[in-house]
Amino acid sequence: MVTKVDEACEILRSLPLERQEELADIILSVSEEHSHYSAARIALIDASRAQAKAGEFVSEDDLEAMTVRFRG
């Protein structure tokens, strides 16, 4: 079975070297940014991404209520 990572690597390797280096820099940058997160924090980020992908966003009313609450 081919994973998304395998597929992405195959595509990456087919690109010109300069583009490969640019994308590798992006991947490494993202990896470094997340290396200091705890497993619990990463789980929260993953859950948030899943909610966004599913179209589950906060309602306008809830957002307004939260804004009012934190403004004081």
C-alpha positions as CSV (number, residue, x, y, z in Angstrom):
1,M,0.0,0.0,0.0
2,V,1.3,3.4,-0.9
3,T,0.9,6.1,1.8
4,K,0.4,9.8,1.3
5,V,4.0,10.3,2.4
6,D,5.2,7.8,-0.2
7,E,3.2,9.6,-2.9
8,A,4.4,13.0,-1.8
9,C,8.0,11.9,-1.8
10,E,7.6,10.5,-5.3
11,I,6.2,13.7,-6.6
12,L,8.9,15.7,-4.7
13,R,11.7,13.6,-6.3
14,S,10.2,14.3,-9.8
15,L,10.5,18.0,-9.4
16,P,13.6,20.1,-10.4
17,L,16.2,20.1,-7.7
18,E,15.7,23.8,-6.9
19,R,12.0,23.2,-6.2
20,Q,12.8,20.1,-4.2
21,E,15.1,22.1,-1.9
22,E,12.4,24.8,-1.5
23,L,9.8,22.3,-0.4
24,A,12.3,20.4,1.8
25,D,13.0,23.7,3.6
26,I,9.3,24.2,4.2
27,I,8.9,20.7,5.5
28,L,11.9,21.1,7.8
29,S,10.6,24.5,9.0
30,V,7.2,23.1,9.9
31,S,8.9,20.1,11.6
32,E,11.1,22.3,13.7
33,E,8.1,24.6,14.7
34,H,6.2,21.6,16.1
35,S,9.1,19.8,17.7
36,H,8.6,21.6,21.0
37,Y,4.9,20.8,21.3
38,S,3.8,18.1,23.7
39,A,1.8,15.1,22.6
40,A,-1.3,16.7,24.2
41,R,-0.8,19.9,22.2
42,I,-0.3,18.1,19.0
43,A,-3.5,16.1,19.6
44,L,-5.4,19.4,20.1
45,I,-3.9,20.8,16.9
46,D,-4.9,17.6,15.0
47,A,-8.4,17.8,16.5
48,S,-8.8,21.4,15.4
49,R,-7.6,20.6,11.9
50,A,-10.2,17.8,11.7
51,Q,-12.9,20.1,12.8
52,A,-12.0,22.7,10.2
53,K,-11.8,20.1,7.5
54,A,-15.3,18.9,8.5
55,G,-16.5,22.5,8.3
56,E,-17.1,22.7,12.1
57,F,-16.6,26.3,12.9
58,V,-17.8,28.5,15.8
59,S,-21.0,30.3,15.1
60,E,-21.1,34.1,14.7
61,D,-23.1,34.5,17.9
62,D,-20.6,32.4,19.9
63,L,-17.7,34.3,18.4
64,E,-19.3,37.6,19.4
65,A,-20.1,36.4,22.9
66,M,-16.5,35.3,23.3
67,T,-15.2,38.7,22.0
68,V,-17.4,40.6,24.4
69,R,-16.3,38.4,27.3
70,F,-12.6,38.8,26.7
71,R,-12.8,42.6,26.0
72,G,-14.1,43.0,29.5
